[in-house]
Amino acid sequence: MKLQRNGRTKALAIGAVALVSTLSLAACGSDNNSAKTTSSASGASSAAAITCASKQAPLQGAGSTAQGNAVDVWKAAYGTACSGTQVSYNGVGSGAGVAQFNQGKVAFAGSDFALKATDVAASKAVCQNGGQAIDLPMVAGLVTLVYNVDGVNNLILDGPTSAKIFDGQITKWNDPAIAALNPGVTLPADAIQTFHRSDDSGTSYNLTSYFAKTSGGAWSYPASKTWAGKGGQSATGSAGVAAQIKQVKDSIGYVELSYAQNNSLKTASINTGAAKAVDATAANAAITLGNSTVVGTGNDLALQLDYGTKADNAYPIVLVTYEIACDKGNAPATLDSLKSFFTYIASNGGQQAIADKGYVPLPTPVASKVQAAIGNLS
């Protein structure tokens, strides 16, 4: 993922993916003046000591549907510990979430792509005291190619072939290009039913970034949050795409791993040019994320991802969802609760709480920088 705004670029190699060390949070302002340990929505312990804000207030967020399942876990655990800070999150898509943030309608936004220069400029009307919006990577994961084809359980695709499918250039499941990648597999002669996002989406941005990098020109459009491919049908949000794939035979679409898992959808492996095709797993995505770099400046932590990786077992279609907040000039009424909530979700316990939901815990160097940036919010 490339940072989409001007300014000095400072790269920092992330290194191997690992969990951040457990944060031990001192108590402040909770009802019993002590940190509270809660459980995640799945019933497993989040292993997180949540320190409530001294000045609690409800928090409203909006944006990326990719992080929706993660936020559900976090807000349940946090709301139990801090009853005065109920968190609400509206999964309207990354583009709409950033727009709502810049209109002052929400305290934070979720976005699957780094802020553009125009977004940062617009945020200065909302962020007071000379502040502006920054990117805080919080939810790491992967985009899966999900499909519903009877009798096909181990589909393999690559960049050029998948790009042509989603652009209407390949229209039959038994097309020679697909067959060449899947020797010995009986592919039906049925028409391919493609589904893409109808809303501006960071999921679309990450998938089309992969197409732009690996399709050899088959995808003739720039990477974009707005879908540009020809043909196909659309659905709103990752939940909408997943529902269509589950219902429609001979279909293919793209959703985050958590939505594929929750809907028991089959996922394609990717031929990247490595020794063998790479399965869509969190462990394989972690390899790619571990080779990412931080390219933001100051407290902005936008990442650059290698969609064209050919490393063994490295899944290429990865994503990072950012929480968008003001570096300074956040609304005073919600600042304390915002920092408290962000501190929890960036902690070891917060990241581990979503690890079994199809997400990838943040690499240690990134998580440490996120925690430091949260402490600097004002």
C-alpha positions in Angstrom: 0.0 0.0 0.0 1.5 3.4 -0.9 1.1 6.5 1.1 -1.1 8.8 -0.9 0.1 12.2 0.3 3.0 14.6 0.0 5.7 14.9 2.6 9.0 13.4 3.6 8.9 9.6 3.5 10.7 7.8 6.3 10.9 4.1 5.8 11.4 1.6 8.7 11.6 -2.1 8.1 9.1 -3.9 10.3 10.8 -7.3 10.4 9.3 -10.6 11.4 5.7 -10.6 12.8 5.4 -11.2 16.5 2.9 -10.3 19.2 3.6 -7.1 21.2 4.5 -7.7 24.8 1.7 -7.6 27.2 0.8 -4.1 28.5 0.3 -3.7 32.1 -2.0 -0.7 32.4 -2.2 1.3 35.6 -5.6 2.2 36.9 -7.1 5.6 36.5 -10.6 6.8 36.8 -12.5 3.5 36.8 -15.3 3.0 39.3 -13.2 0.9 41.6 -10.0 2.7 40.7 -8.4 -0.4 39.3 -7.8 -1.9 35.9 -10.5 -4.4 34.7 -9.9 -7.6 32.9 -12.6 -8.6 30.5 -13.4 -11.4 28.0 -13.9 -11.2 24.3 -17.2 -11.7 22.7 -16.2 -15.3 21.8 -15.8 -16.1 25.4 -12.0 -16.4 25.3 -10.1 -14.2 27.7 -8.8 -11.1 26.0 -5.9 -11.1 28.5 -6.2 -7.4 28.6 -6.3 -5.1 31.6 -8.5 -2.2 30.4 -8.0 1.1 32.0 -11.1 3.3 31.7 -10.8 7.0 30.9 -11.0 9.4 33.9 -13.6 11.3 31.8 -15.8 8.7 30.1 -18.0 9.5 27.1 -19.7 7.4 24.4 -17.5 7.0 21.3 -18.9 6.8 17.7 -16.8 5.5 14.8 -17.6 4.6 11.2 -15.9 3.2 8.1 -14.2 0.0 7.0 -16.3 -3.2 7.1 -13.0 -5.2 7.1 -12.5 -4.4 10.7 -16.2 -4.8 11.7 -15.7 -8.3 13.3 -12.7 -7.0 15.2 -14.5 -4.0 16.5 -17.4 -6.2 17.6 -15.0 -8.1 19.9 -13.3 -5.0 21.2 -16.4 -2.9 21.9 -18.0 -5.8 23.8 -15.0 -6.2 26.1 -14.4 -2.5 26.5 -18.0 -1.7 27.1 -18.2 -4.3 29.9 -15.1 -2.8 31.6 -16.0 0.8 31.0 -19.8 1.2 31.1 -19.6 5.0 30.6 -17.9 4.6 27.3 -20.1 2.6 25.0 -18.5 2.3 21.6 -20.7 2.3 18.5 -19.3 1.6 15.0 -21.1 1.9 11.7 -19.5 -0.2 8.9 -20.3 2.1 6.0 -17.1 1.5 4.0 -13.7 3.2 4.3 -14.5 6.2 2.0 -17.8 7.0 3.8 -16.1 6.6 7.2 -13.3 9.1 6.4 -15.9 11.5 5.0 -17.9 11.3 8.2 -14.8 11.9 10.3 -13.9 15.0 8.2 -17.5 16.2 8.7 -17.1 16.0 12.5 -19.8 13.3 12.8 -17.6 10.6 14.4 -14.7 10.5 16.9 -12.7 8.1 14.7 -12.9 6.4 11.3 -11.7 3.0 10.1 -10.0 2.9 6.7 -8.4 0.1 4.7 -6.0 2.6 2.9 -3.9 5.5 4.0 -5.3 8.9 3.9 -5.0 10.9 0.7 -3.6 14.5 0.7 -7.1 15.8 0.1 -8.4 13.9 3.1 -5.7 15.3 5.4 -6.4 18.8 4.1 -10.1 18.4 4.8 -9.4 17.1 8.3 -7.9 20.4 9.4 -11.3 21.9 9.6 -12.2 19.3 12.3 -8.9 18.8 14.1 -8.4 21.9 16.2 -5.2 23.6 17.4 -3.4 23.1 14.1 -4.0 19.3 14.1 -4.7 17.0 11.2 -5.8 13.4 10.7 -3.3 10.6 11.0 -3.2 6.9 10.2 -2.9 4.4 13.0 -2.6 0.8 11.8 -4.8 -1.3 14.1 -6.3 -4.3 12.2 -4.1 -6.4 10.0 -5.6 -9.1 7.8 -6.0 -10.5 4.2 -8.4 -10.3 1.3 -9.6 -13.7 0.2 -11.0 -14.7 -3.2 -14.1 -16.6 -2.2 -16.0 -18.8 -4.6 -19.0 -21.2 -4.8 -18.4 -23.8 -7.5 -19.7 -27.3 -6.9 -17.0 -30.0 -6.9 -14.1 -27.5 -6.8 -12.6 -27.4 -3.4 -9.0 -26.3 -4.0 -9.0 -23.6 -6.6 -5.7 -21.9 -7.6 -5.6 -18.5 -9.2 -2.9 -16.0 -10.0 -2.7 -12.2 -10.7 -3.4 -12.1 -14.4 -6.2 -14.8 -14.3 -8.0 -13.3 -11.3 -7.8 -9.8 -12.8 -9.3 -11.0 -16.1 -12.1 -12.8 -14.2 -13.1 -9.7 -12.3 -12.8 -7.5 -15.4 -15.1 -9.8 -17.5 -12.3 -10.9 -19.8 -12.6 -14.6 -18.6 -16.3 -15.6 -18.4 -16.3 -19.4 -18.1 -15.0 -21.6 -15.2 -13.4 -24.0 -17.7 -11.4 -21.3 -19.4 -8.0 -22.5 -20.4 -6.2 -20.0 -18.2 -8.0 -21.3 -15.1 -7.6 -24.9 -16.2 -3.9 -24.5 -16.6 -3.6 -23.4 -13.0 -5.7 -26.3 -11.8 -4.5 -29.5 -13.5 -6.6 -32.6 -12.8 -9.6 -30.5 -11.5 -12.9 -30.8 -13.3 -14.1 -27.3 -14.0 -17.7 -26.7 -15.1 -18.5 -24.9 -18.4 -20.8 -22.6 -16.4 -20.6 -18.8 -16.6 -18.7 -17.1 -13.9 -20.8 -14.8 -11.6 -18.5 -12.1 -10.2 -19.4 -9.9 -7.3 -17.6 -6.7 -6.2 -18.2 -4.0 -3.7 -20.8 -1.3 -4.6 -19.4 1.1 -1.9 -16.0 2.8 -1.9 -13.9 0.3 -0.1 -10.4 -0.2 1.1 -11.0 -3.9 0.4 -11.4 -3.0 -3.2 -8.3 -0.8 -3.0 -6.1 -3.6 -1.7 -7.4 -6.1 -4.2 -6.9 -3.8 -7.1 -3.5 -2.9 -5.8 -2.7 -6.6 -6.1 -4.1 -6.6 -9.7 -2.1 -3.5 -10.6 1.1 -5.1 -9.4 0.7 -8.6 -10.6 -1.6 -8.8 -13.6 0.9 -7.9 -16.3 -1.4 -5.2 -17.6 -4.5 -7.3 -17.7 -6.0 -4.9 -15.1 -5.9 -1.6 -16.9 -7.2 0.6 -14.1 -5.3 2.2 -11.2 -5.7 0.8 -7.7 -8.8 2.4 -6.4 -11.4 2.2 -3.6 -14.0 2.7 -6.3 -14.6 -0.4 -8.4 -13.7 0.1 -12.0 -13.8 -3.4 -13.5 -16.3 -4.3 -16.3 -19.4 -6.4 -15.7 -20.3 -8.3 -12.6 -22.7 -7.6 -9.9 -22.3 -5.5 -6.8 -23.1 -5.8 -3.1 -22.8 -3.5 -0.1 -20.0 -4.2 2.4 -18.0 -7.4 2.9 -21.1 -8.9 4.6 -23.1 -8.3 1.4 -20.5 -9.8 -0.9 -20.1 -12.9 1.4 -23.9 -13.4 1.5 -24.1 -13.3 -2.3 -21.3 -15.8 -2.8 -22.9 -18.1 -0.3 -26.2 -18.0 -2.2 -25.2 -17.8 -5.9 -23.7 -20.9 -7.6 -20.7 -20.5 -9.9 -19.8 -17.2 -8.2 -16.6 -15.5 -7.1 -16.0 -12.4 -5.0 -13.6 -11.0 -2.4 -13.9 -10.5 1.3 -11.6 -10.4 4.3 -10.7 -13.8 5.9 -13.0 -13.2 8.9 -16.0 -13.0 6.6 -15.0 -16.1 4.6 -14.6 -18.0 7.9 -17.9 -16.8 9.4 -19.8 -17.8 6.2 -17.9 -21.1 5.6 -16.8 -20.0 2.2 -14.2 -21.6 0.1 -11.0 -19.5 -0.6 -8.7 -19.7 -3.5 -5.0 -20.2 -3.2 -2.7 -17.9 -5.0 0.1 -18.8 -7.4 2.6 -16.0 -6.7 5.6 -17.6 -8.4 6.8 -19.1 -5.2 7.6 -22.8 -4.8 4.0 -23.6 -4.4 0.6 -21.9 -4.4 -0.1 -20.0 -1.2 -3.2 -20.6 0.9 -5.3 -17.8 2.3 -4.3 -18.1 6.0 -3.5 -15.6 8.7 -0.1 -17.2 9.2 0.8 -16.8 5.5 -0.4 -13.1 5.5 1.8 -12.5 8.5 4.9 -13.2 6.4 4.0 -10.5 4.0 3.0 -8.1 6.7 6.3 -8.7 8.5 8.1 -7.5 5.4 6.2 -4.2 5.3 7.6 -0.8 6.0 6.3 2.3 7.8 6.3 5.2 5.4 4.4 7.8 7.4 6.0 10.8 9.1 5.8 11.8 12.7 2.8 10.1 14.4 1.4 9.0 11.0 2.1 5.3 10.6 0.9 4.5 7.1 2.4 1.3 5.8 3.7 0.1 2.4 2.8 -3.5 1.5 4.4 -5.7 -1.1 1.5 -7.1 -3.1 3.9 -8.6 -5.6 5.8 -10.8 -3.0 7.1 -14.1 -4.3 8.4 -15.3 -0.9 7.5 -18.8 0.0 4.3 -19.1 1.9 3.7 -15.3 1.8 0.1 -14.5 0.9 0.1 -11.4 -1.2 -3.4 -9.8 -0.9 -3.0 -8.3 2.6 -4.5 -5.3 4.1 -4.1 -3.0 7.1 -7.1 -1.1 8.5 -6.2 2.2 10.0 -8.0 4.1 12.8 -8.2 7.7 11.7 -7.9 10.3 14.5 -6.5 13.8 14.9 -2.9 14.0 16.0 -4.0 17.0 18.1 -7.2 18.9 18.4 -9.5 15.9 19.0 -12.9 16.8 20.6 -12.2 17.4 24.3 -15.4 15.6 25.3 -14.2 12.3 23.9 -10.4 12.5 23.9 -9.9 10.6 27.1 -12.2 7.8 26.1 -10.7 7.7 22.6 -7.2 7.3 24.0 -8.3 4.7 26.5 -10.1 2.6 23.9 -7.3 2.9 21.4 -4.8 1.9 24.1 -6.7 -1.3 24.7 -7.1 -2.4 21.1 -3.5 -1.7 20.3 -2.3 -3.8 23.4 -1.2 -7.4 23.3 -4.5 -8.4 24.8 -6.6 -6.5 22.4 -4.7 -7.9 19.4 -4.8 -11.4 20.7 -8.6 -11.1 21.2 -9.1 -10.9 17.5 -6.4 -13.4 16.4 -9.0 -16.3 16.1 -11.3 -14.1 14.0 -9.2 -14.2 10.8 -7.0 -11.2 11.7 -3.2 -11.0 12.1 -1.7 -9.4 15.2 0.3 -6.3 14.5 4.1 -6.8 14.1 5.9 -5.8 17.3 7.7 -2.7 15.9 4.5 -1.3 14.4 2.4 -2.0 17.6 5.0 -0.2 19.7 4.9 2.8 17.5 1.1 2.8 17.5 1.0 2.7 21.3 3.4 5.7 21.4 1.4 7.7 18.9 -1.8 7.0 20.9 -0.1 8.5 24.0 0.7 11.6 22.0 -2.9 12.2 20.9 -4.3 15.5 22.3 
